[in-house]
Amino acid sequence: MKFALSLLLAAAIPASVAQTVTSLHGSGTTNPQKCYWDIMDTLMKQSKLPIRMTYRGVGSSTGQKDFMGDAGFSPFNDFWSGDIPF
């Protein structure tokens, strides 16, 4: 019954009322990745706006390349974390 009611309510909400999901993606050093995941999880749960946050622990140099883009292309993520100079 609750499931059917949820489907009915979801169908009744117009698309214009639905909020867009804000995404924030990062990559870099592997050392703090578990801390970042915990912080991001807490922020996503406590946020009043729909957000999606990810972090890939791929190493400092790869994270820096992802952040800066490759050969003039757009960057792959929104932030970078590392222990090498920028």
Rosetta constraint file for C-alpha pairs under 8 A:
AtomPair CA 1 CA 5 HARMONIC 6.21 0.50
AtomPair CA 2 CA 6 HARMONIC 6.11 0.50
AtomPair CA 3 CA 7 HARMONIC 6.28 0.50
AtomPair CA 4 CA 8 HARMONIC 6.19 0.50
AtomPair CA 5 CA 9 HARMONIC 6.16 0.50
AtomPair CA 6 CA 10 HARMONIC 6.07 0.50
AtomPair CA 7 CA 11 HARMONIC 6.13 0.50
AtomPair CA 8 CA 12 HARMONIC 6.25 0.50
AtomPair CA 9 CA 13 HARMONIC 6.51 0.50
AtomPair CA 13 CA 17 HARMONIC 6.84 0.50
AtomPair CA 13 CA 18 HARMONIC 7.68 0.50
AtomPair CA 14 CA 18 HARMONIC 7.16 0.50
AtomPair CA 19 CA 49 HARMONIC 7.90 0.50
AtomPair CA 19 CA 50 HARMONIC 7.21 0.50
AtomPair CA 20 CA 50 HARMONIC 7.06 0.50
AtomPair CA 21 CA 49 HARMONIC 7.68 0.50
AtomPair CA 21 CA 50 HARMONIC 4.95 0.50
AtomPair CA 21 CA 51 HARMONIC 5.21 0.50
AtomPair CA 21 CA 52 HARMONIC 6.77 0.50
AtomPair CA 22 CA 50 HARMONIC 6.39 0.50
AtomPair CA 22 CA 51 HARMONIC 4.63 0.50
AtomPair CA 22 CA 52 HARMONIC 6.17 0.50
AtomPair CA 23 CA 51 HARMONIC 5.73 0.50
AtomPair CA 23 CA 52 HARMONIC 4.73 0.50
AtomPair CA 23 CA 53 HARMONIC 5.83 0.50
AtomPair CA 24 CA 51 HARMONIC 7.72 0.50
AtomPair CA 24 CA 52 HARMONIC 6.30 0.50
AtomPair CA 24 CA 53 HARMONIC 4.79 0.50
AtomPair CA 24 CA 54 HARMONIC 6.54 0.50
AtomPair CA 24 CA 77 HARMONIC 7.50 0.50
AtomPair CA 24 CA 78 HARMONIC 6.04 0.50
AtomPair CA 25 CA 53 HARMONIC 5.69 0.50
AtomPair CA 25 CA 54 HARMONIC 4.83 0.50
AtomPair CA 25 CA 55 HARMONIC 5.91 0.50
AtomPair CA 25 CA 77 HARMONIC 5.04 0.50
AtomPair CA 25 CA 78 HARMONIC 5.35 0.50
AtomPair CA 25 CA 79 HARMONIC 6.75 0.50
AtomPair CA 26 CA 54 HARMONIC 6.22 0.50
AtomPair CA 26 CA 55 HARMONIC 4.67 0.50
AtomPair CA 26 CA 56 HARMONIC 6.40 0.50
AtomPair CA 26 CA 63 HARMONIC 7.62 0.50
AtomPair CA 26 CA 67 HARMONIC 7.75 0.50
AtomPair CA 26 CA 77 HARMONIC 5.15 0.50
AtomPair CA 26 CA 78 HARMONIC 5.58 0.50
AtomPair CA 26 CA 79 HARMONIC 4.70 0.50
AtomPair CA 26 CA 80 HARMONIC 5.54 0.50
AtomPair CA 26 CA 81 HARMONIC 7.77 0.50
AtomPair CA 27 CA 55 HARMONIC 5.13 0.50
AtomPair CA 27 CA 56 HARMONIC 4.47 0.50
AtomPair CA 27 CA 57 HARMONIC 5.71 0.50
AtomPair CA 27 CA 58 HARMONIC 6.46 0.50
AtomPair CA 27 CA 59 HARMONIC 7.84 0.50
AtomPair CA 27 CA 62 HARMONIC 7.86 0.50
AtomPair CA 27 CA 63 HARMONIC 4.75 0.50
AtomPair CA 27 CA 64 HARMONIC 7.92 0.50
AtomPair CA 27 CA 66 HARMONIC 7.30 0.50
AtomPair CA 27 CA 67 HARMONIC 7.82 0.50
AtomPair CA 27 CA 77 HARMONIC 7.16 0.50
AtomPair CA 27 CA 79 HARMONIC 6.87 0.50
AtomPair CA 27 CA 80 HARMONIC 5.31 0.50
AtomPair CA 27 CA 81 HARMONIC 6.51 0.50
AtomPair CA 28 CA 55 HARMONIC 7.91 0.50
AtomPair CA 28 CA 56 HARMONIC 6.59 0.50
AtomPair CA 28 CA 57 HARMONIC 5.32 0.50
AtomPair CA 28 CA 58 HARMONIC 5.44 0.50
AtomPair CA 28 CA 59 HARMONIC 4.91 0.50
AtomPair CA 28 CA 60 HARMONIC 4.60 0.50
AtomPair CA 28 CA 61 HARMONIC 7.23 0.50
AtomPair CA 28 CA 62 HARMONIC 6.52 0.50
AtomPair CA 28 CA 63 HARMONIC 3.81 0.50
AtomPair CA 28 CA 64 HARMONIC 6.71 0.50
AtomPair CA 28 CA 80 HARMONIC 5.44 0.50
AtomPair CA 28 CA 81 HARMONIC 4.72 0.50
AtomPair CA 28 CA 82 HARMONIC 5.57 0.50
AtomPair CA 29 CA 33 HARMONIC 7.33 0.50
AtomPair CA 29 CA 57 HARMONIC 5.48 0.50
AtomPair CA 29 CA 58 HARMONIC 6.14 0.50
AtomPair CA 29 CA 59 HARMONIC 4.21 0.50
AtomPair CA 29 CA 60 HARMONIC 4.50 0.50
AtomPair CA 29 CA 63 HARMONIC 7.05 0.50
AtomPair CA 29 CA 81 HARMONIC 5.87 0.50
AtomPair CA 29 CA 82 HARMONIC 5.03 0.50
AtomPair CA 29 CA 83 HARMONIC 7.32 0.50
AtomPair CA 30 CA 56 HARMONIC 7.92 0.50
AtomPair CA 30 CA 57 HARMONIC 4.31 0.50
AtomPair CA 30 CA 58 HARMONIC 6.28 0.50
AtomPair CA 30 CA 59 HARMONIC 5.87 0.50
AtomPair CA 30 CA 60 HARMONIC 7.89 0.50
AtomPair CA 31 CA 57 HARMONIC 7.85 0.50
AtomPair CA 32 CA 36 HARMONIC 6.21 0.50
AtomPair CA 33 CA 37 HARMONIC 6.10 0.50
AtomPair CA 33 CA 55 HARMONIC 7.00 0.50
AtomPair CA 33 CA 56 HARMONIC 7.40 0.50
AtomPair CA 33 CA 57 HARMONIC 5.93 0.50
AtomPair CA 34 CA 38 HARMONIC 6.25 0.50
AtomPair CA 35 CA 39 HARMONIC 6.22 0.50
AtomPair CA 36 CA 40 HARMONIC 5.95 0.50
AtomPair CA 36 CA 55 HARMONIC 7.19 0.50
AtomPair CA 37 CA 41 HARMONIC 5.95 0.50
AtomPair CA 37 CA 54 HARMONIC 7.50 0.50
AtomPair CA 37 CA 55 HARMONIC 6.97 0.50
AtomPair CA 38 CA 42 HARMONIC 6.23 0.50
AtomPair CA 39 CA 43 HARMONIC 6.18 0.50
AtomPair CA 40 CA 44 HARMONIC 6.04 0.50
AtomPair CA 40 CA 53 HARMONIC 6.11 0.50
AtomPair CA 40 CA 54 HARMONIC 7.50 0.50
AtomPair CA 41 CA 45 HARMONIC 6.23 0.50
AtomPair CA 41 CA 53 HARMONIC 7.90 0.50
AtomPair CA 42 CA 46 HARMONIC 6.11 0.50
AtomPair CA 43 CA 47 HARMONIC 5.73 0.50
AtomPair CA 44 CA 50 HARMONIC 7.42 0.50
AtomPair CA 44 CA 51 HARMONIC 5.91 0.50
AtomPair CA 44 CA 52 HARMONIC 6.68 0.50
AtomPair CA 44 CA 53 HARMONIC 7.31 0.50
AtomPair CA 47 CA 51 HARMONIC 7.36 0.50
AtomPair CA 57 CA 63 HARMONIC 7.97 0.50
AtomPair CA 58 CA 62 HARMONIC 6.17 0.50
AtomPair CA 58 CA 63 HARMONIC 6.39 0.50
AtomPair CA 59 CA 63 HARMONIC 6.06 0.50
AtomPair CA 59 CA 82 HARMONIC 7.47 0.50
AtomPair CA 60 CA 64 HARMONIC 6.09 0.50
AtomPair CA 60 CA 81 HARMONIC 6.69 0.50
AtomPair CA 60 CA 82 HARMONIC 4.52 0.50
AtomPair CA 60 CA 83 HARMONIC 6.44 0.50
AtomPair CA 60 CA 84 HARMONIC 6.72 0.50
AtomPair CA 61 CA 65 HARMONIC 6.23 0.50
AtomPair CA 61 CA 82 HARMONIC 7.61 0.50
AtomPair CA 61 CA 84 HARMONIC 7.54 0.50
AtomPair CA 62 CA 66 HARMONIC 6.11 0.50
AtomPair CA 63 CA 67 HARMONIC 6.17 0.50
AtomPair CA 63 CA 80 HARMONIC 5.59 0.50
AtomPair CA 63 CA 81 HARMONIC 6.86 0.50
AtomPair CA 63 CA 82 HARMONIC 7.35 0.50
AtomPair CA 64 CA 68 HARMONIC 6.10 0.50
AtomPair CA 64 CA 80 HARMONIC 5.96 0.50
AtomPair CA 64 CA 81 HARMONIC 7.60 0.50
AtomPair CA 64 CA 82 HARMONIC 7.47 0.50
AtomPair CA 64 CA 86 HARMONIC 7.64 0.50
AtomPair CA 65 CA 69 HARMONIC 5.71 0.50
AtomPair CA 65 CA 70 HARMONIC 6.40 0.50
AtomPair CA 66 CA 70 HARMONIC 7.30 0.50
AtomPair CA 66 CA 75 HARMONIC 5.76 0.50
AtomPair CA 66 CA 76 HARMONIC 5.06 0.50
AtomPair CA 66 CA 77 HARMONIC 6.15 0.50
AtomPair CA 66 CA 80 HARMONIC 7.80 0.50
AtomPair CA 67 CA 75 HARMONIC 5.08 0.50
AtomPair CA 67 CA 76 HARMONIC 6.04 0.50
AtomPair CA 67 CA 77 HARMONIC 5.43 0.50
AtomPair CA 67 CA 78 HARMONIC 6.53 0.50
AtomPair CA 67 CA 79 HARMONIC 6.08 0.50
AtomPair CA 67 CA 80 HARMONIC 5.84 0.50
AtomPair CA 68 CA 74 HARMONIC 7.68 0.50
AtomPair CA 68 CA 75 HARMONIC 5.34 0.50
AtomPair CA 68 CA 76 HARMONIC 7.96 0.50
AtomPair CA 69 CA 73 HARMONIC 5.25 0.50
AtomPair CA 69 CA 74 HARMONIC 5.23 0.50
AtomPair CA 69 CA 75 HARMONIC 3.90 0.50
AtomPair CA 69 CA 76 HARMONIC 6.33 0.50
AtomPair CA 70 CA 74 HARMONIC 7.48 0.50
AtomPair CA 70 CA 75 HARMONIC 7.33 0.50
